[in-house]
Amino acid sequence: MTASQNGTAETTRFDVEVDVVVVGFGFAGGVSAIEAHDAGAKVLVVEKMPDPGGISICSHGAICSTRNPDGAFTYLKHTNAGRTPDSVLRALADGMVDNEAYARKLTELTGAEFMIRERGGNYPFPGDDAFYYTQITAVPNIDPAQVYPQVKGRPGGPLVFYVLQKNVDERGIEVRLNTPAKSLITNADREVIGLVVDTPSGERRIGTRKGVILACGGFEANTEMQKQFWQIMPVTSGANGGNTGDGIRMAQSLGAQLWHMWHFHGSYGFLHPDKDVFPYGIRVKRFPDWIPGQEVRAVVQAPWIMVDQSGKRYMNEFPPYVQDTGWRPLEHFDPVTQSFPRIPSLLIYDEVGRRRFPMGNPAYNERGMDYVWSKDNTKEIEEGIIKTADTVGDLAEMFGLDGEAVEKTMARWNELCVTKNDTDFGRPAGTMMKIQRPPFYAGQVWPVLSNTQGGPVHDARQRIIDVNDQPIPRLYAAGEMGSSFGHLYLAGGNIAECFVTGRIAGKDVAGLSAL
């Protein structure tokens, strides 16, 4: 057999051969491996990081589900604005029907406890009432903080991953950590027949009799890719350093089309001045979402405003889904000054706000980190993330802004709070509160992404599609490695996607005839 690696024909010699290799061990990789194994394939999982979980493990862990696939499809079609084929969205919607039952089946090994939470979509499109959440709330005798000490985020993600990992282990599926994928190997018929990986012992070649599933996420930590695919900059990752677009690059080498490369799920947040202490973005506190047209439900007071480099407000600081679209108003580019005048912006609050809750919400899956935002925000003042002054003007001038302009902006904001009617930018009344009690506090904020959605185009069977609209033989995608979400995100949608596309890809590749 002849094979091509990076365009070079050679006699194929593999260090090991299996039926299926799954690249990446987060939610999508775990589900893909389980499904391929249960369909009769011998599976190997390779993960570049020393610890599994990817960014999935940092999530809330709510698995978006549906009892109404037609409604779910209608909603997804509206939110994707024609950027994703109906067949792909239909497969996702239909798969969400089985998410609850599938999750319950996986938990039989651990006896995990469930909560079913009714909740619809994030935007008032047809079908927004079609969704609910399947949530693993506890595993008996398991403290996720002890099992995954390198993880900081919400407890739900580690619980879901624990259940997945137990199922992978129970099946005897081999997992190799510290094993980044480098390149795909193809034969003369362009079929993917293997993978080149790095290992602690050097480069190895893994042969696959059926195919490869790329479940290695997006390009959150690849700043060069961000510069080429996004106008907005700089953007910082709020996850970890593992997702550098490896799967995208490998698929491109075989002619894959790309989609949704502009779209990322994210908000705005802080940066630590010492990158050695914490190198990632720190998202602002997570607030409950609200649906446009139902502003009356937004009743959590957010004690801050944001101003640009001219000292003026420019946005509703509490949009319907701040963790998804909070970054978008920062993208404004001024062609006169050739700058992004809203990056960084200045987030300002007062003593009442400081006492309410931690302003930052760090999340990571990385060894050697132990960064926690203090409950009263005082540690961040000592570290220089937040600065303080007795007047808003003095505070603004610490950041090089026009103090008088910011004082006027704050006076205007406090006037609006009297009537609870933000006629400037439409912030919901229930989120408004005056900023008037000294001392005052401020920190610079940047766009902070949770995860990218872009990557290789795939069809409803999760086969990666090339530039000639043909599937690349024996190459599949799962999870966020080319997500279906191409315009607006659905809360819990990427987790649902990991479960649905992992099942689809795992079954499909295992059903192929062996080489």
C-alpha positions as CSV (number, residue, x, y, z in Angstrom):
1,M,0.0,0.0,0.0
2,T,1.2,3.5,-0.8
3,A,0.4,6.5,1.3
4,S,0.9,10.2,1.2
5,Q,1.9,12.3,4.2
6,N,2.4,15.9,3.4
7,G,2.3,15.0,-0.3
8,T,5.1,12.4,-0.2
9,A,4.4,8.9,-1.5
10,E,6.0,6.2,0.6
11,T,5.4,2.6,1.7
12,T,3.1,2.7,4.7
13,R,4.6,1.4,7.9
14,F,2.5,2.0,11.0
15,D,3.6,1.7,14.6
16,V,0.1,0.6,15.6
17,E,-3.1,-0.1,13.7
18,V,-6.7,0.3,14.9
19,D,-10.1,0.8,13.2
20,V,-10.7,4.3,14.3
21,V,-8.6,7.1,15.8
22,V,-10.4,9.9,17.6
23,V,-8.4,13.1,17.9
24,G,-9.3,15.0,21.1
25,F,-10.8,13.9,24.4
26,G,-13.4,16.4,25.3
27,F,-17.2,15.7,25.3
28,A,-17.3,15.1,21.5
29,G,-14.2,12.9,21.5
30,G,-15.5,10.8,24.4
31,V,-18.9,10.3,22.8
32,S,-17.4,9.5,19.4
33,A,-15.1,6.9,20.9
34,I,-17.9,5.2,22.9
35,E,-20.2,5.0,19.8
36,A,-17.5,3.7,17.5
37,H,-16.5,1.1,20.1
38,D,-20.1,0.0,20.7
39,A,-20.5,-0.4,16.9
40,G,-17.7,-2.9,16.9
41,A,-14.6,-0.8,16.1
42,K,-11.3,-0.9,17.9
43,V,-10.8,2.7,18.9
44,L,-7.8,4.8,20.0
45,V,-8.2,8.3,21.4
46,V,-5.3,10.7,21.2
47,E,-5.2,14.0,23.2
48,K,-2.5,16.6,23.0
49,M,-2.8,17.9,26.5
50,P,-1.6,16.2,29.7
51,D,-5.2,16.2,31.0
52,P,-8.3,15.3,29.1
53,G,-11.5,17.4,29.0
54,G,-10.7,20.1,26.5
55,I,-12.8,23.2,27.1
56,S,-15.9,21.1,27.4
57,I,-15.0,20.3,31.0
58,C,-15.1,24.0,31.9
59,S,-18.7,24.4,30.9
60,H,-21.9,24.4,32.8
61,G,-22.6,20.9,31.5
62,A,-26.2,21.5,30.5
63,I,-27.0,19.2,27.6
64,C,-29.6,21.0,25.4
65,S,-32.4,18.5,24.5
66,T,-35.7,18.6,22.8
67,R,-39.0,16.7,22.7
68,N,-40.0,18.6,19.5
69,P,-37.4,18.1,16.8
70,D,-39.5,20.1,14.2
71,G,-39.6,23.1,16.5
72,A,-35.9,22.7,17.3
73,F,-35.1,22.6,13.6
74,T,-37.2,25.7,12.9
75,Y,-35.4,27.6,15.7
76,L,-32.0,26.5,14.5
77,K,-32.8,27.5,11.0
78,H,-33.7,31.0,12.0
79,T,-30.7,31.5,14.2
80,N,-28.3,30.3,11.6
81,A,-29.5,32.8,9.0
82,G,-28.9,30.6,6.0
83,R,-25.3,29.8,6.9
84,T,-25.8,26.1,7.6
85,P,-27.5,23.6,5.3
86,D,-30.9,22.3,6.4
87,S,-29.8,18.7,6.4
88,V,-27.1,19.5,9.0
89,L,-29.4,21.4,11.2
90,R,-32.1,18.7,10.9
91,A,-29.6,16.0,12.0
92,L,-28.7,18.2,15.0
93,A,-32.3,18.8,15.9
94,D,-33.3,15.1,15.5
95,G,-30.3,14.1,17.6
96,M,-31.3,16.3,20.4
97,V,-34.4,14.1,21.0
98,D,-32.1,11.4,22.2
99,N,-29.7,13.4,24.4
100,E,-31.6,12.9,27.6
101,A,-31.9,9.1,27.2
102,Y,-28.3,8.8,26.0
103,A,-27.0,10.7,29.0
104,R,-29.1,8.6,31.4
105,K,-27.7,5.4,29.8
106,L,-24.2,6.6,30.3
107,T,-24.8,7.4,34.0
108,E,-25.7,3.8,34.8
109,L,-22.0,3.1,35.6
110,T,-21.9,5.9,38.2
111,G,-25.5,6.4,39.5
112,A,-25.3,10.1,38.7
113,E,-28.3,12.3,39.7
114,F,-30.2,14.3,37.1
115,M,-32.2,17.5,36.9
116,I,-34.4,18.3,33.9
117,R,-34.7,22.0,33.5
118,E,-37.3,23.5,31.2
119,R,-35.9,26.4,29.2
120,G,-36.3,27.6,25.7
121,G,-34.0,29.3,23.1
122,N,-32.3,32.6,23.6
123,Y,-34.1,34.6,21.0
124,P,-37.8,35.0,20.1
125,F,-37.8,33.0,16.9
126,P,-40.3,30.3,16.0
127,G,-39.6,27.1,17.9
128,D,-37.9,28.8,20.8
129,D,-40.0,26.8,23.2
130,A,-38.7,23.5,21.9
131,F,-35.7,23.0,24.1
132,Y,-35.0,21.9,27.7
133,Y,-31.8,20.9,29.5
134,T,-30.6,17.6,30.8
135,Q,-28.3,18.3,33.7
136,I,-26.1,15.9,35.7
137,T,-26.2,17.4,39.2
138,A,-24.1,15.0,41.2
139,V,-22.2,11.7,41.2
140,P,-22.3,9.7,44.5
141,N,-19.1,10.1,46.4
142,I,-17.4,12.2,43.8
143,D,-16.1,15.7,44.2
144,P,-15.2,17.0,40.8
145,A,-12.7,19.5,42.2
146,Q,-10.7,16.6,43.6
147,V,-10.9,14.4,40.5
148,Y,-10.0,17.3,38.2
149,P,-8.0,19.8,40.3
150,Q,-6.6,21.5,37.1
151,V,-10.1,22.6,36.2
152,K,-11.7,25.9,37.1
153,G,-15.2,26.7,35.9
154,R,-18.6,25.4,36.8
155,P,-19.2,22.0,38.5
156,G,-21.5,20.7,35.8
157,G,-18.8,20.2,33.1
158,P,-16.5,18.1,35.2
159,L,-19.5,15.9,36.2
160,V,-20.4,15.2,32.6
161,F,-16.9,14.5,31.7
162,Y,-16.4,12.1,34.7
163,V,-19.4,10.1,33.4
164,L,-18.0,10.0,29.9
165,Q,-14.5,9.1,31.1
166,K,-15.8,6.2,33.2
167,N,-17.6,4.9,30.1
168,V,-14.5,5.1,28.0
169,D,-12.5,3.4,30.7
170,E,-15.1,0.6,31.3
171,R,-15.0,-0.2,27.6
172,G,-11.2,-0.5,27.6
173,I,-10.8,2.2,25.0
174,E,-7.1,3.2,24.9
175,V,-6.5,6.9,25.5
176,R,-3.1,8.5,24.9
177,L,-2.5,11.8,26.6
178,N,0.4,14.2,25.7
179,T,0.0,13.0,22.1
180,P,-0.7,15.9,19.7
181,A,-1.8,15.0,16.2
182,K,0.5,16.4,13.4
183,S,-0.8,15.2,10.1
184,L,-3.1,12.9,8.3
185,I,-2.0,10.0,6.1
186,T,-3.8,9.1,2.9
187,N,-3.6,6.4,0.2
188,A,-3.6,6.8,-3.5
189,D,-7.4,7.0,-3.5
190,R,-7.3,10.0,-1.1
191,E,-8.7,7.9,1.7
192,V,-7.5,8.8,5.2
193,I,-5.7,5.7,6.4
194,G,-3.8,7.0,9.4
195,L,-2.4,9.8,11.5
196,V,1.1,11.0,12.5
197,V,1.3,12.0,16.2
198,D,4.0,13.3,18.5
199,T,4.6,11.3,21.7
200,P,6.9,11.7,24.7
201,S,9.0,9.1,22.9
202,G,9.0,10.7,19.5
203,E,6.9,10.7,16.4
204,R,4.6,7.8,15.7
205,R,2.4,6.7,12.8
206,I,-1.0,5.2,13.6
207,G,-2.9,3.3,11.0
208,T,-6.6,3.3,10.7
209,R,-8.6,0.6,9.0
210,K,-11.8,2.7,9.0
211,G,-11.1,6.3,9.5
212,V,-10.3,9.3,11.7
213,I,-12.6,11.5,13.7
214,L,-11.4,15.0,14.4
215,A,-12.9,16.2,17.7
216,C,-10.1,18.5,18.7
217,G,-12.1,21.8,18.9
218,G,-11.3,25.1,17.3
219,F,-8.6,27.8,17.3
220,E,-9.2,29.6,20.6
221,A,-5.5,29.8,21.3
222,N,-4.2,30.5,17.8
223,T,-3.8,34.2,17.5
224,E,-2.4,34.0,13.9
225,M,-5.6,32.3,12.7
226,Q,-7.7,34.9,14.5
227,K,-5.8,37.7,12.7
228,Q,-6.6,36.2,9.4
229,F,-10.2,35.2,9.9
230,W,-11.5,38.1,12.1
231,Q,-11.5,41.8,11.7
232,I,-11.8,42.4,15.5
233,M,-8.5,42.4,17.5
234,P,-7.2,41.8,19.9
235,V,-9.3,39.0,21.3
236,T,-8.3,36.8,24.2
237,S,-9.2,33.3,25.0
238,G,-11.1,32.5,28.2
239,A,-10.4,28.8,28.0
240,N,-7.0,27.0,27.7
241,G,-4.0,26.8,25.4
242,G,-4.8,23.4,23.8
243,N,-7.1,24.5,21.0
244,T,-4.8,25.8,18.3
245,G,-6.7,24.7,15.2
246,D,-4.8,21.5,14.7
247,G,-7.8,19.7,13.2
248,I,-8.6,22.6,11.0
249,R,-5.1,22.7,9.6
250,M,-5.0,18.9,9.0
251,A,-8.4,19.0,7.2
252,Q,-7.3,21.9,5.1
253,S,-4.3,20.0,4.0
254,L,-6.7,17.5,2.3
255,G,-8.7,20.3,0.6
256,A,-11.4,20.8,3.2
257,Q,-13.9,23.7,2.9
258,L,-14.2,26.0,5.8
259,W,-17.3,27.7,7.3
260,H,-18.3,30.0,10.2
261,M,-14.7,31.1,10.8
262,W,-15.9,34.6,11.9
263,H,-18.2,33.3,14.6
264,F,-17.1,32.8,18.1
265,H,-19.0,32.4,21.4
266,G,-17.9,35.1,23.8
267,S,-18.3,38.1,26.0
268,Y,-16.1,40.8,27.4
269,G,-13.8,40.6,30.3
270,F,-10.5,41.4,32.1
271,L,-6.9,40.6,31.6
272,H,-4.4,39.9,34.4
273,P,-1.4,42.3,34.1
274,D,1.0,39.4,34.8
275,K,0.6,36.7,32.2
276,D,2.7,34.3,34.3
277,V,-0.1,34.4,36.9
278,F,-3.0,34.0,34.5
279,P,-2.5,34.1,30.7
280,Y,-6.2,34.0,29.7
281,G,-9.1,36.4,29.6
282,I,-11.4,36.5,32.6
283,R,-15.0,36.9,31.6
284,V,-17.3,39.2,33.5
285,K,-19.7,37.6,35.9
286,R,-22.3,35.3,34.3
287,F,-25.8,36.8,34.5
288,P,-29.1,35.1,33.6
289,D,-30.2,35.5,30.0
290,W,-33.3,37.2,28.9
291,I,-35.3,37.1,25.6
292,P,-35.9,40.3,23.5
293,G,-39.5,41.4,24.0
294,Q,-39.4,40.0,27.6
295,E,-37.1,42.6,29.1
296,V,-39.2,42.6,32.2
297,R,-37.6,39.2,33.1
298,A,-34.2,40.8,33.3
299,V,-34.2,41.7,36.9
300,V,-30.6,41.1,38.0
301,Q,-28.9,44.5,38.7
302,A,-25.6,44.8,36.9
303,P,-23.6,47.4,38.8
304,W,-21.5,48.7,35.9
305,I,-21.3,50.6,32.7
306,M,-18.8,50.5,29.9
307,V,-17.2,53.5,28.1
308,D,-15.0,53.6,25.0
309,Q,-11.7,55.5,24.7
310,S,-13.5,58.8,24.3
311,G,-15.3,58.2,27.6
312,K,-18.7,57.5,26.2
313,R,-21.1,54.6,26.5
314,Y,-21.8,52.8,23.3
315,M,-23.8,49.6,24.1
316,N,-26.3,47.9,26.2
317,E,-23.9,46.3,28.7
318,F,-26.5,43.5,29.4
319,P,-27.6,42.2,26.0
320,P,-30.0,39.2,25.9
321,Y,-27.2,36.6,25.9
322,V,-24.1,38.5,27.2
323,Q,-21.9,35.4,27.2
324,D,-22.5,34.9,23.4
325,T,-22.8,38.3,21.8
326,G,-21.4,40.6,24.5
327,W,-18.2,41.0,22.4
328,R,-19.9,42.2,19.2
329,P,-20.3,45.9,20.0
330,L,-16.5,46.1,20.7
331,E,-15.8,45.2,17.0
332,H,-16.3,48.8,15.7
333,F,-13.4,50.0,13.6
334,D,-12.7,53.7,13.1
335,P,-11.2,54.2,9.6
336,V,-10.2,57.8,10.5
337,T,-8.0,56.8,13.5
338,Q,-7.3,53.3,12.1
339,S,-8.1,51.8,15.5
340,F,-10.7,49.9,17.5
341,P,-11.7,52.6,19.9
342,R,-13.7,50.2,22.1
343,I,-10.7,47.9,22.7
344,P,-10.0,48.1,25.5
345,S,-13.1,49.6,27.0
346,L,-13.4,50.8,30.6
347,L,-15.8,49.0,33.0
348,I,-16.8,51.3,35.9
349,Y,-18.6,50.6,39.1
350,D,-18.9,51.9,42.7
351,E,-18.6,50.7,46.2
352,V,-22.1,49.2,46.2
353,G,-21.1,47.2,43.1
354,R,-17.9,46.0,44.6
355,R,-19.7,44.4,47.5
356,R,-22.3,42.6,45.4
357,F,-20.4,39.8,43.9
358,P,-17.1,38.8,42.2
359,M,-16.8,40.8,38.9
360,G,-14.7,38.2,37.1
361,N,-15.4,34.6,36.3
362,P,-12.2,32.7,35.3
363,A,-12.3,29.3,33.7
364,Y,-9.6,27.0,32.6
365,N,-8.4,23.4,32.2
366,E,-4.7,23.8,32.7
367,R,-2.1,22.5,35.1
368,G,-0.1,24.8,37.3
369,M,-2.9,27.4,37.7
370,D,-4.7,28.3,40.8
371,Y,-6.4,31.6,40.0
372,V,-9.6,32.5,41.7
373,W,-11.3,35.9,41.6
374,S,-11.9,37.1,45.1
375,K,-15.4,37.4,46.5
376,D,-15.1,41.0,47.4
377,N,-12.9,42.1,44.4
378,T,-10.2,43.4,46.7
379,K,-7.4,41.0,45.5
380,E,-7.9,42.2,42.0
381,I,-7.3,45.8,43.2
382,E,-4.0,44.7,44.8
383,E,-3.0,42.9,41.6
384,G,-3.7,45.9,39.4
385,I,-6.7,44.4,37.4
386,I,-8.9,47.0,39.0
387,K,-8.0,50.5,40.0
388,T,-9.8,52.8,42.4
389,A,-10.3,56.5,43.1
390,D,-12.6,58.9,45.0
391,T,-14.1,60.4,41.8
392,V,-15.1,59.0,38.4
393,G,-13.0,61.6,36.7
394,D,-9.8,60.8,38.6
395,L,-10.4,57.2,37.9
396,A,-10.8,57.7,34.2
397,E,-7.6,59.7,34.0
398,M,-5.7,56.8,35.5
399,F,-6.4,55.0,32.3
400,G,-5.6,58.0,30.0
401,L,-9.3,58.9,29.4
402,D,-10.8,62.4,29.6
403,G,-12.0,62.6,33.1
404,E,-14.6,65.3,32.4
405,A,-16.1,63.3,29.5
406,V,-16.5,60.3,31.7
407,E,-18.0,62.3,34.5
408,K,-20.6,63.6,32.0
409,T,-21.3,60.0,30.8
410,M,-21.8,58.9,34.4
411,A,-24.1,61.8,35.2
412,R,-26.2,60.8,32.1
413,W,-26.3,57.2,33.3
414,N,-27.5,58.1,36.7
415,E,-30.2,60.3,35.2
416,L,-31.4,57.3,33.2
417,C,-31.5,55.2,36.3
418,V,-34.0,57.5,37.9
419,T,-36.6,56.7,35.2
420,K,-35.4,53.2,34.7
421,N,-35.5,53.9,30.9
422,D,-32.2,53.6,29.0
423,T,-33.3,55.6,26.0
424,D,-29.7,55.7,24.8
425,F,-29.0,51.9,24.3
426,G,-32.0,50.0,25.6
427,R,-30.6,48.3,28.6
428,P,-33.4,46.5,30.5
429,A,-34.8,48.4,33.4
430,G,-34.2,45.6,35.9
431,T,-30.5,45.6,35.3
432,M,-30.0,49.4,35.9
433,M,-28.6,50.9,39.1
434,K,-27.0,54.2,39.9
435,I,-23.2,54.3,40.2
436,Q,-22.7,57.0,42.8
437,R,-21.2,55.8,46.0
438,P,-17.4,56.3,46.3
439,P,-14.8,55.0,46.1
440,F,-15.2,54.1,42.4
441,Y,-13.6,51.2,40.6
442,A,-12.7,50.5,37.0
443,G,-10.9,47.9,34.9
444,Q,-10.1,47.6,31.2
445,V,-12.0,45.0,29.4
446,W,-11.4,43.2,26.1
447,P,-13.4,40.8,23.9
448,V,-13.0,37.4,25.6
449,L,-14.0,34.2,23.7
450,S,-15.3,31.0,25.2
451,N,-14.9,29.0,22.0
452,T,-14.7,29.4,18.2
453,Q,-17.4,27.9,16.0
454,G,-15.5,27.8,12.7
455,G,-13.8,24.9,11.0
456,P,-14.2,22.4,8.2
457,V,-17.6,22.0,6.5
458,H,-19.3,18.7,7.3
459,D,-22.4,17.1,6.0
460,A,-25.3,15.5,8.1
461,R,-23.2,12.3,8.5
462,Q,-20.3,14.4,9.9
463,R,-18.1,13.7,6.9
464,I,-15.7,16.6,6.2
465,I,-16.4,18.1,2.8
466,D,-13.7,19.3,0.4
467,V,-13.7,22.4,-1.9
468,N,-15.3,20.4,-4.7
469,D,-18.3,19.6,-2.4
470,Q,-17.2,16.0,-2.0
471,P,-16.6,14.1,1.3
472,I,-13.0,13.5,2.1
473,P,-13.0,9.7,2.4
474,R,-12.8,8.4,5.9
475,L,-12.4,11.8,7.6
476,Y,-15.0,13.0,10.1
477,A,-15.6,16.0,12.4
478,A,-17.4,16.1,15.8
479,G,-18.2,18.9,18.3
480,E,-16.9,22.4,17.8
481,M,-14.4,21.4,15.1
482,G,-16.5,23.1,12.5
483,S,-19.6,23.7,14.5
484,S,-23.1,24.0,12.9
485,F,-23.7,27.3,14.7
486,G,-23.0,29.9,12.1
487,H,-24.7,33.1,13.3
488,L,-26.3,33.0,16.8
489,Y,-25.6,30.5,19.5
490,L,-28.0,28.4,21.5
491,A,-27.2,28.1,25.2
492,G,-26.1,24.5,25.8
493,G,-25.9,24.1,22.0
494,N,-22.2,23.1,21.7
495,I,-22.6,20.5,24.4
496,A,-25.7,19.1,22.6
497,E,-23.7,19.2,19.4
498,C,-20.8,17.2,21.1
499,F,-23.3,14.5,22.0
500,V,-25.2,14.4,18.8
501,T,-22.4,14.7,16.3
502,G,-20.2,12.4,18.4
503,R,-22.9,9.7,18.1
504,I,-23.3,10.3,14.4
505,A,-19.6,10.3,13.6
506,G,-18.8,7.3,15.8
507,K,-21.5,5.1,14.3
508,D,-20.9,6.2,10.7
509,V,-17.1,5.6,10.7
510,A,-17.5,2.3,12.5
511,G,-19.9,1.2,9.8
512,L,-17.4,1.6,7.0
513,S,-15.7,-1.4,5.4
514,A,-12.2,-2.0,6.7
515,L,-9.3,-1.3,4.4
